[in-house]
Amino acid sequence: MNTFKNKFLPTSLIDFIPTNKVALIMWDMQNGLAGKASNLDLIKVNAKLLLDTADKHQIPVFWSKHILPSLDLITDPFLMFLMKKQKVSDPNMLVETMKDGMFDAQYLDGLEPRRGHIVLEKSQPSFFIDTPLDLRLKTLGIKTLVFAGVATDIGIEFTCRHAASLGYFSVVAEDACGSYTDVAHQRSLDFLRSWITPVVKTKDIIEIWN
């Protein structure tokens, strides 16, 4: 008995991203995060193209908003990560960052949520931790997430892996994503390509959506 006779698995990009089953994820497009990407200018151009096309075809758009709690409420592993980012050797030397209202937490100029977009606040590198993202996606019948934003090797890769464990496919727009070094960006793209995540150009996604 063939138990998979009614199972459809995507084999090409067009199968992954039909407009009625896909959502666009704008990942951490904030001054203190995406604003520090090594390829920021390229990201801004291509992310806007994806946004315009998604809006044209009424594709749901989700924005992560990375907001950190006070330092005493941050878990030990992420205190260590923050120490590395701030280049300090003692947690007492850490300064508050990514708090609501700070410049670093604001969206990049020209890349802000638009009417009808969904903004979800989070403080972890997976968009599924302590947010209603999974519930919203299931309600909308979404099967695939298309990613743009920063950082490829942190939140985007984390969320792609987490998405698969929850039954979603992911697609990464490689020229609308970035990291703090080109090496880190490329290393993560290479891993995602070797796994189950299509890594493609923005123009290829837009061509299919149009």
C-alpha positions as CSV (number, residue, x, y, z in Angstrom):
1,M,0.0,0.0,0.0
2,N,1.4,3.4,-1.0
3,T,0.7,5.6,2.0
4,F,2.1,8.7,0.1
5,K,-0.1,8.5,-3.0
6,N,-1.9,11.8,-2.0
7,K,1.2,13.5,-0.6
8,F,2.5,16.5,-2.6
9,L,6.0,17.6,-1.9
10,P,7.5,20.6,-3.7
11,T,10.2,19.9,-6.2
12,S,10.7,23.4,-7.7
13,L,10.5,26.9,-6.5
14,I,7.1,27.5,-8.0
15,D,5.8,24.6,-5.9
16,F,7.2,26.1,-2.7
17,I,5.8,29.6,-3.0
18,P,2.3,29.8,-4.5
19,T,0.7,33.1,-3.5
20,N,-2.1,31.4,-1.6
21,K,0.2,29.4,0.7
22,V,3.1,31.7,1.4
23,A,4.0,34.5,3.8
24,L,6.8,37.0,3.6
25,I,8.9,37.3,6.8
26,M,10.7,40.6,7.3
27,W,13.3,39.6,9.9
28,D,14.7,42.2,12.4
29,M,14.7,45.1,10.0
30,Q,15.7,47.4,12.8
31,N,18.5,50.0,13.1
32,G,20.5,48.1,15.7
33,L,20.3,44.8,13.8
34,A,19.7,45.0,10.0
35,G,21.3,48.5,10.2
36,K,24.6,46.9,10.9
37,A,24.6,44.4,8.0
38,S,27.6,44.3,5.7
39,N,25.4,44.4,2.6
40,L,22.7,46.8,3.9
41,D,22.2,48.7,0.7
42,L,21.5,45.5,-1.3
43,I,19.1,44.3,1.4
44,K,17.1,47.5,1.4
45,V,16.6,47.4,-2.4
46,N,15.6,43.8,-2.6
47,A,13.5,43.7,0.5
48,K,11.4,46.6,-0.8
49,L,10.9,44.8,-4.1
50,L,9.6,41.7,-2.2
51,L,7.3,43.9,0.0
52,D,5.8,45.7,-3.1
53,T,5.2,42.4,-4.8
54,A,3.8,40.7,-1.7
55,D,1.4,43.6,-1.2
56,K,0.4,43.6,-4.8
57,H,-0.7,40.0,-4.5
58,Q,-2.1,40.2,-1.0
59,I,0.5,37.9,0.4
60,P,0.7,38.1,4.2
61,V,3.7,40.0,5.5
62,F,5.0,39.4,9.1
63,W,7.6,41.7,10.7
64,S,9.6,40.5,13.7
65,K,10.3,43.3,16.2
66,H,13.2,42.3,18.4
67,I,12.7,43.9,21.8
68,L,14.9,42.8,24.8
69,P,13.8,42.7,28.4
70,S,15.9,44.3,31.1
71,L,19.3,42.7,31.6
72,D,18.2,40.8,34.7
73,L,15.5,39.0,32.7
74,I,17.7,37.8,29.9
75,T,18.7,34.1,30.1
76,D,22.3,33.2,30.8
77,P,23.1,31.9,27.3
78,F,21.9,35.1,25.7
79,L,23.7,37.2,28.3
80,M,26.9,35.5,27.1
81,F,25.8,36.2,23.5
82,L,25.2,39.9,24.4
83,M,28.6,40.1,26.1
84,K,30.2,38.9,22.9
85,K,28.3,41.5,20.8
86,Q,29.2,44.3,23.2
87,K,32.8,43.0,23.5
88,V,32.8,42.9,27.3
89,S,34.2,40.3,29.7
90,D,31.9,40.9,32.7
91,P,28.1,40.9,32.6
92,N,28.2,44.0,34.9
93,M,29.7,45.9,32.0
94,L,26.7,45.3,29.7
95,V,24.5,48.2,28.7
96,E,20.8,48.0,28.0
97,T,20.0,47.6,24.3
98,M,17.1,47.0,21.9
99,K,14.6,48.4,24.3
100,D,11.3,49.7,23.0
101,G,11.6,53.4,22.1
102,M,15.4,53.2,21.5
103,F,16.8,54.2,18.1
104,D,18.3,50.7,17.7
105,A,14.8,49.1,18.1
106,Q,13.2,51.3,15.4
107,Y,12.7,50.0,11.9
108,L,15.0,51.2,9.1
109,D,13.9,54.3,7.4
110,G,11.9,53.3,4.3
111,L,11.5,49.7,5.6
112,E,8.6,49.9,8.0
113,P,5.5,47.8,8.4
114,R,2.6,48.9,6.2
115,R,-1.1,48.8,6.6
116,G,-2.3,45.2,6.9
117,H,1.1,43.8,7.9
118,I,1.5,41.8,11.1
119,V,4.1,42.9,13.6
120,L,5.1,40.4,16.3
121,E,7.4,41.3,19.1
122,K,10.0,38.7,20.1
123,S,13.3,38.4,22.1
124,Q,14.7,35.1,20.9
125,P,16.4,34.2,17.6
126,S,13.5,31.9,16.6
127,F,10.3,33.7,15.5
128,F,8.3,30.8,17.0
129,I,9.5,31.2,20.6
130,D,6.9,33.1,22.8
131,T,5.0,34.5,19.8
132,P,1.7,33.6,18.2
133,L,3.4,33.2,14.8
134,D,2.5,29.5,14.4
135,L,-1.2,30.1,15.3
136,R,-1.4,33.0,12.8
137,L,0.2,31.0,10.0
138,K,-2.0,28.0,10.5
139,T,-5.1,30.3,10.6
140,L,-4.0,31.7,7.2
141,G,-3.3,28.3,5.7
142,I,0.4,29.2,5.2
143,K,2.8,26.4,4.2
144,T,6.0,28.3,3.2
145,L,7.9,31.2,4.7
146,V,10.0,33.5,2.5
147,F,12.7,35.3,4.4
148,A,14.3,38.7,4.0
149,G,16.4,40.5,6.7
150,V,19.3,40.1,9.2
151,A,21.1,38.1,10.4
152,T,21.2,35.1,8.1
153,D,23.4,33.0,10.4
154,I,21.4,33.8,13.6
155,G,17.6,34.4,13.5
156,I,16.9,33.4,9.9
157,E,18.7,30.1,10.1
158,F,17.3,29.4,13.6
159,T,13.8,30.1,12.4
160,C,14.1,28.1,9.2
161,R,15.1,25.1,11.3
162,H,12.4,25.6,13.8
163,A,9.8,26.1,11.0
164,A,10.6,22.7,9.6
165,S,10.0,21.0,13.0
166,L,6.5,22.6,12.9
167,G,5.8,21.5,9.4
168,Y,6.6,24.6,7.3
169,F,8.9,25.0,4.4
170,S,11.3,28.0,4.2
171,V,12.8,29.9,1.2
172,V,15.6,32.4,1.7
173,A,16.0,35.4,-0.6
174,E,19.8,35.5,-0.5
175,D,20.2,39.0,-1.8
176,A,17.6,40.4,0.6
177,C,19.3,38.9,3.6
178,G,22.6,39.6,5.3
179,S,24.8,39.3,8.3
180,Y,27.5,41.2,10.1
181,T,30.2,39.7,8.0
182,D,30.0,38.3,4.4
183,V,31.7,35.1,5.7
184,A,28.9,34.5,8.2
185,H,26.2,35.2,5.7
186,Q,27.7,32.8,3.1
187,R,28.4,30.1,5.6
188,S,24.7,30.0,6.6
189,L,23.5,30.1,3.0
190,D,25.7,27.2,2.2
191,F,24.2,25.2,5.1
192,L,20.6,26.1,4.2
193,R,21.2,25.1,0.6
194,S,22.6,21.7,1.7
195,W,19.5,21.1,3.9
196,I,15.9,21.5,2.6
197,T,15.7,25.3,2.2
198,P,15.8,26.8,-1.3
199,V,18.2,29.8,-1.4
200,V,17.3,31.9,-4.4
201,K,17.5,35.4,-5.8
202,T,14.8,38.0,-5.1
203,K,14.0,38.3,-8.9
204,D,13.2,34.5,-9.0
205,I,10.6,34.9,-6.2
206,I,9.1,38.0,-7.8
207,E,8.9,36.3,-11.2
208,I,6.8,33.5,-9.8
209,W,4.6,35.8,-7.7
210,N,3.9,37.9,-10.8
